Amino acid sequence: MTDLLATPEPPIRVLLADDQALLRSAFRVLVNSEPDMTVIGEAADGAQAVELARLHTPDVVLMDIRMPGTDGLAATREICSDPALAQVRVVMLTTFEVDEYVVQSLRAGASGFLGKGAEPEELLAAIRITRAGESLLSPAATKGLIATFLAQGDPGPHPDRPGGSAARLDALTGREREVLVQVAGGLSNDEIGERLAVSPLTVKTHVNRAMAKLGARDRAQLVVIAYESGLVRPRRD
């Protein structure tokens, strides 16, 4: 009886933002074919994406980086800086697995990125992973890819960027710092738990507390903070 009365989980609400109508159509058919997600809007440029995000507050925005007018990077920054859209997650779509704008999109607040050449299953998984609050890297990217991008220019603390001041980390406990270092290395909760000899649930608790203390939207933002504060330095090999 309890199961019969249980309220089903609402579908993941997805906003598509791409200037190619044919590609949006393909994404729409794919997303709407899944019982646990639905497309709630389509935007042909960044400005329209921001407008629709404010109108519909989607769970996940699939955002093309390069669009005419307001591009995906500017739109992502606007969406992720709006307190009213704090629960909205953005996944950047890029033609290339390694894109010079990816690090900027992460700094703007995106939860990750995916190549447009990804398999349909990968795109659907990306939506679910991002909705769950996890950071997302395309399968072709290595765990150190974010670090590689953040290493461009001068590494080390950047007080003028969000999360760039090392002083922000003073709010963290020693264990939370340890966990943050592992998160920045691209490890999952299970992998971190094994490395630190604690349960994955304990790791999740530390991650959530670190996000709350640092004002991070998700794990991707924790990675950015870890590198830009100087807690973790990019490897040069």
C-alpha positions as CSV (number, residue, x, y, z in Angstrom):
1,M,0.0,0.0,0.0
2,T,2.9,2.3,0.8
3,D,4.4,1.8,-2.6
4,L,1.0,2.5,-4.3
5,L,0.7,5.8,-2.4
6,A,4.3,6.9,-3.0
7,T,4.7,10.0,-5.0
8,P,6.9,9.4,-8.1
9,E,10.0,11.5,-8.6
10,P,9.3,14.5,-10.9
11,P,11.2,14.3,-14.2
12,I,14.5,16.1,-14.7
13,R,13.6,19.4,-16.4
14,V,16.1,20.1,-19.2
15,L,16.7,23.3,-21.2
16,L,18.5,23.1,-24.5
17,A,20.6,26.0,-25.7
18,D,22.2,25.6,-29.2
19,D,22.1,27.7,-32.3
20,Q,21.7,24.6,-34.5
21,A,18.0,23.8,-34.8
22,L,18.7,20.3,-36.1
23,L,20.9,19.5,-33.1
24,R,18.4,20.8,-30.7
25,S,15.8,18.6,-32.3
26,A,17.9,15.6,-31.9
27,F,18.6,16.4,-28.3
28,R,14.9,17.0,-27.7
29,V,13.9,13.6,-29.1
30,L,16.6,11.9,-27.1
31,V,15.8,13.5,-23.8
32,N,12.0,13.2,-24.2
33,S,12.5,9.5,-24.9
34,E,13.5,9.0,-21.3
35,P,10.8,8.5,-18.6
36,D,12.8,10.4,-16.0
37,M,13.5,13.6,-17.9
38,T,11.8,16.2,-20.2
39,V,12.7,19.2,-22.3
40,I,11.0,22.3,-21.0
41,G,12.4,24.8,-23.5
42,E,14.8,25.5,-26.3
43,A,17.1,28.5,-26.9
44,A,18.9,29.5,-30.1
45,D,21.4,31.8,-28.3
46,G,22.7,32.7,-24.8
47,A,20.4,35.6,-24.2
48,Q,17.3,33.4,-24.9
49,A,18.8,30.7,-22.6
50,V,19.1,33.1,-19.7
51,E,15.5,34.3,-20.3
52,L,14.1,30.8,-20.4
53,A,16.1,29.7,-17.4
54,R,14.6,32.5,-15.4
55,L,11.1,31.7,-16.7
56,H,11.2,27.9,-16.2
57,T,14.1,27.3,-13.7
58,P,15.2,24.0,-15.3
59,D,17.2,21.4,-13.4
60,V,19.9,21.2,-16.1
61,V,20.8,23.4,-19.0
62,L,22.7,21.8,-22.0
63,M,24.6,24.9,-23.2
64,D,26.6,25.2,-26.4
65,I,29.8,27.3,-25.8
66,R,29.8,29.0,-29.1
67,M,26.6,30.8,-30.1
68,P,26.0,34.1,-31.9
69,G,25.3,37.2,-29.9
70,T,25.4,36.2,-26.2
71,D,27.6,33.1,-26.2
72,G,27.3,30.1,-23.9
73,L,30.0,31.3,-21.6
74,A,28.3,34.7,-20.9
75,A,25.0,33.0,-20.5
76,T,26.4,30.5,-18.0
77,R,28.0,33.3,-16.0
78,E,24.7,35.1,-15.8
79,I,22.6,32.0,-14.9
80,C,25.1,30.8,-12.2
81,S,25.4,34.3,-10.6
82,D,21.6,34.6,-10.2
83,P,20.6,33.6,-6.6
84,A,17.1,32.7,-7.9
85,L,18.7,30.1,-10.2
86,A,21.0,28.5,-7.5
87,Q,19.6,25.0,-8.2
88,V,20.1,25.2,-12.0
89,R,23.0,23.2,-13.3
90,V,24.8,23.9,-16.5
91,V,26.6,21.4,-18.7
92,M,28.7,23.0,-21.5
93,L,28.6,21.3,-24.9
94,T,31.8,21.7,-27.0
95,T,32.8,20.5,-30.4
96,F,36.2,19.6,-29.2
97,E,37.1,17.4,-26.2
98,V,39.8,20.0,-25.2
99,D,38.4,23.5,-25.5
100,E,40.2,26.6,-24.4
101,Y,36.9,28.0,-23.0
102,V,36.2,25.1,-20.8
103,V,38.1,26.5,-17.8
104,Q,36.3,29.8,-18.2
105,S,33.0,28.0,-18.2
106,L,33.9,26.2,-15.0
107,R,34.9,29.5,-13.4
108,A,31.6,30.9,-14.6
109,G,29.8,28.2,-12.6
110,A,29.2,25.3,-15.1
111,S,29.1,21.9,-13.5
112,G,31.1,20.3,-16.3
113,F,31.3,19.8,-20.1
114,L,30.7,17.1,-22.7
115,G,31.8,16.8,-26.3
116,K,29.1,17.0,-28.9
117,G,30.4,13.7,-30.3
118,A,29.4,11.9,-27.1
119,E,27.2,8.8,-27.4
120,P,23.5,9.3,-26.6
121,E,23.9,7.2,-23.4
122,E,26.7,9.5,-22.3
123,L,24.6,12.6,-22.8
124,L,21.7,11.1,-20.8
125,A,24.1,10.1,-18.0
126,A,25.5,13.6,-18.0
127,I,22.1,15.1,-17.3
128,R,21.5,12.6,-14.4
129,I,25.0,13.0,-13.0
130,T,24.8,16.8,-13.1
131,R,21.3,16.9,-11.6
132,A,22.6,14.8,-8.7
133,G,25.2,17.5,-7.9
134,E,28.2,15.7,-9.3
135,S,30.9,17.4,-11.5
136,L,31.1,16.1,-15.0
137,L,34.0,15.5,-17.3
138,S,33.5,13.8,-20.7
139,P,34.7,10.2,-20.8
140,A,37.5,11.1,-23.1
141,A,38.9,13.6,-20.7
142,T,41.4,12.6,-18.0
143,K,40.9,13.2,-14.3
144,G,43.5,15.9,-14.4
145,L,42.0,17.8,-17.3
146,I,40.6,20.6,-15.2
147,A,44.0,21.0,-13.6
148,T,45.6,21.3,-17.0
149,F,43.2,24.2,-17.9
150,L,43.6,25.9,-14.6
151,A,47.4,25.7,-15.1
152,Q,47.2,28.0,-18.1
153,G,48.4,31.4,-17.2
154,D,49.9,32.0,-13.7
155,P,49.0,29.2,-11.3
156,G,48.4,29.9,-7.6
157,P,46.0,31.9,-5.6
158,H,43.8,34.5,-7.4
159,P,42.2,36.7,-4.8
160,D,40.2,38.6,-7.5
161,R,38.4,35.4,-8.6
162,P,35.5,33.6,-6.8
163,G,37.1,31.2,-4.5
164,G,40.6,32.5,-5.3
165,S,41.6,33.6,-1.8
166,A,43.5,31.0,0.2
167,A,41.9,32.6,3.4
168,R,38.5,31.2,2.4
169,L,39.9,27.7,3.2
170,D,40.3,28.7,6.8
171,A,36.7,27.7,7.4
172,L,37.5,24.1,6.6
173,T,38.5,21.5,9.0
174,G,41.7,19.5,8.4
175,R,39.7,16.5,7.2
176,E,37.6,18.6,4.9
177,R,40.8,20.0,3.4
178,E,42.0,16.4,2.9
179,V,38.8,15.5,1.1
180,L,38.9,18.7,-1.0
181,V,42.4,17.7,-2.2
182,Q,41.1,14.3,-3.3
183,V,38.0,15.8,-5.0
184,A,40.4,18.1,-7.0
185,G,42.2,15.0,-8.1
186,G,39.0,13.7,-9.7
187,L,38.3,10.9,-7.2
188,S,34.8,9.6,-6.5
189,N,33.4,9.3,-2.9
190,D,34.2,5.6,-3.0
191,E,37.8,6.2,-4.1
192,I,38.3,8.9,-1.5
193,G,36.8,6.7,1.2
194,E,39.2,3.9,0.3
195,R,42.2,6.2,0.3
196,L,41.3,7.9,3.6
197,A,40.0,4.8,5.3
198,V,36.5,6.2,5.9
199,S,33.0,5.3,4.5
200,P,31.7,6.9,1.3
201,L,28.9,8.4,3.3
202,T,31.4,10.1,5.6
203,V,33.2,11.5,2.5
204,K,29.9,12.8,1.1
205,T,29.2,14.5,4.4
206,H,32.6,16.2,4.3
207,V,32.1,17.2,0.6
208,N,28.7,18.7,1.4
209,R,30.1,20.7,4.4
210,A,33.0,22.0,2.3
211,M,30.5,23.1,-0.5
212,A,28.4,24.9,2.1
213,K,31.3,26.6,3.8
214,L,32.9,27.7,0.5
215,G,29.7,28.6,-1.3
216,A,30.3,26.0,-4.0
217,R,27.4,24.9,-6.2
218,D,28.8,21.5,-6.8
219,R,32.0,19.4,-7.0
220,A,33.1,21.1,-10.1
221,Q,33.3,24.4,-8.2
222,L,35.2,22.7,-5.4
223,V,37.8,21.7,-8.0
224,V,38.1,25.3,-9.2
225,I,38.4,26.6,-5.6
226,A,41.0,24.0,-4.7
227,Y,43.3,25.1,-7.6
228,E,42.6,28.8,-7.6
229,S,43.2,29.0,-3.8
230,G,46.5,27.3,-4.2
231,L,45.5,24.3,-2.0
232,V,46.3,22.1,-5.0
233,R,48.9,22.9,-7.6
234,P,48.7,21.5,-11.2
235,R,51.1,18.8,-12.1
236,R,53.4,19.6,-14.9
237,D,54.0,16.1,-16.2
